[in-house]
Amino acid sequence: MTIFKPYQLVLVNAGEYKYIGEVMSFITPSNTVMVRKAPSMPATLVELDIACIERGLVTNARRYLHFADVKHISGPAVFPIDMLRREIASPVNFNPETSAIDLSMGVDSPMMVAKLTTVRDALWNYDRWKSFGYEVEHTLTERFVQV
């Protein structure tokens, strides 16, 4: 059995996409672990079954946390989950299946995504997002300091 430690970066398999999360607890008796969907952002804390965590550790070289607002601009209003997979990004304040905003995250609008990278520039794939009828606007880059 893999042992997860608080503040460890892991690759989370969310079904149709994956993202880099930050472990915030040890494994519970029910085989779950608390993970921040956006590392260093407390409001994104979720409880996940350890089966969702990919084996192997994520390198600690990832030092920049990028946030972007996402909004629908044309075509069918079906959120492009494939873009989360391509960007290795996580939805911060919404459910990608329904596009419903989760008000418990403290951010009500617009939809926000986050990703952790090794480079300072966000490198969002703006043209690909537009091909799905969505616009992504980079809003913030924070230096991620692992504890």
C-alpha positions in Angstrom: 0.0 0.0 0.0 1.2 3.5 -0.9 1.6 5.8 2.0 0.5 9.4 1.3 1.8 12.2 3.5 0.4 15.7 3.9 1.6 18.3 1.4 2.7 15.6 -1.0 1.8 16.3 -4.7 -0.1 13.5 -6.4 -1.7 12.9 -9.8 -5.5 12.5 -9.3 -7.5 10.4 -11.7 -11.0 12.1 -11.9 -12.4 9.8 -14.5 -12.2 11.6 -17.8 -9.4 13.9 -16.8 -6.4 14.1 -14.3 -5.0 16.9 -12.3 -2.2 17.5 -9.8 -3.5 17.7 -6.3 -2.0 18.2 -2.9 -2.5 15.6 -0.2 -3.6 17.1 3.1 -4.2 14.1 5.3 -3.0 10.6 6.0 -5.1 7.7 4.7 -8.3 7.2 6.8 -9.6 3.8 8.0 -12.2 4.0 5.1 -9.3 4.3 2.5 -9.9 8.0 1.7 -7.5 10.9 1.8 -8.1 14.7 1.8 -6.7 16.4 -1.3 -6.7 20.0 -2.4 -7.8 20.2 -6.1 -5.7 23.4 -6.4 -2.6 23.0 -4.3 -2.3 25.7 -1.5 -6.0 26.7 -2.0 -7.9 25.5 1.1 -11.3 26.0 -0.4 -10.7 23.2 -2.9 -10.3 20.5 -0.3 -12.1 17.2 -1.2 -12.2 13.7 0.2 -11.1 11.1 -2.3 -10.9 7.4 -2.4 -7.3 6.4 -2.6 -8.1 4.4 -5.7 -8.3 7.8 -7.5 -4.7 8.6 -6.7 -2.3 7.5 -9.5 0.7 5.4 -8.3 4.0 7.2 -8.3 4.9 10.6 -7.0 4.7 14.0 -8.8 8.0 15.7 -9.0 8.5 18.6 -6.6 9.8 20.7 -9.5 6.2 22.1 -10.1 6.4 25.6 -8.7 3.7 27.7 -10.3 0.0 27.5 -9.7 -2.0 29.1 -12.5 -5.7 30.1 -12.4 -8.0 31.0 -15.3 -11.6 32.0 -15.7 -13.6 30.0 -18.2 -16.7 31.1 -20.0 -18.9 29.8 -22.7 -18.9 32.0 -25.8 -20.5 30.0 -28.6 -22.0 26.6 -29.7 -23.3 23.9 -27.4 -22.9 24.7 -23.7 -21.3 21.3 -22.9 -18.2 21.8 -20.9 -15.1 20.4 -22.7 -13.8 18.0 -20.1 -11.2 16.9 -22.6 -9.6 20.3 -22.0 -9.1 19.5 -18.3 -7.3 16.4 -19.4 -5.1 18.2 -22.0 -4.2 21.0 -19.6 -3.8 18.7 -16.6 -6.1 21.2 -14.8 -8.7 21.0 -12.1 -12.1 22.7 -11.9 -11.9 25.0 -8.9 -15.4 26.1 -8.2 -17.7 24.1 -10.5 -18.8 20.6 -11.5 -17.5 19.9 -15.0 -20.3 17.4 -15.7 -23.0 20.0 -15.1 -21.1 23.4 -15.3 -22.9 24.2 -12.0 -21.0 26.6 -9.8 -20.2 25.3 -6.3 -20.9 28.2 -4.0 -19.2 26.5 -1.0 -15.8 27.2 -2.7 -16.3 30.9 -2.0 -16.0 31.9 -5.6 -19.4 32.2 -7.3 -18.6 33.2 -10.9 -17.2 32.6 -13.4 -16.0 29.0 -13.7 -12.4 28.8 -12.6 -9.7 26.2 -13.5 -6.2 25.7 -12.0 -3.1 23.9 -12.9 0.3 23.4 -11.4 3.4 23.7 -13.7 7.1 24.0 -13.8 7.1 27.2 -15.7 6.1 30.8 -14.8 4.0 31.3 -18.0 0.6 29.7 -17.8 0.7 28.3 -21.4 -3.1 27.8 -21.6 -4.2 26.4 -24.9 -6.4 29.4 -25.8 -7.2 28.3 -29.4 -8.2 24.8 -28.4 -10.5 26.2 -25.7 -12.1 28.4 -28.4 -12.6 25.4 -30.7 -14.9 24.0 -28.1 -16.8 27.3 -27.8 -15.2 28.4 -24.5 -12.8 31.2 -23.7 -10.1 30.9 -21.0 -8.7 34.0 -19.5 -5.6 33.7 -17.3 -6.2 35.5 -14.0 -3.4 34.7 -11.6 -0.1 32.9 -11.2 1.2 32.2 -7.7 4.5 30.7 -6.7 3.8 27.3 -5.2 6.0 26.6 -2.2 5.9 23.1 -0.9 5.9 22.8 2.9 
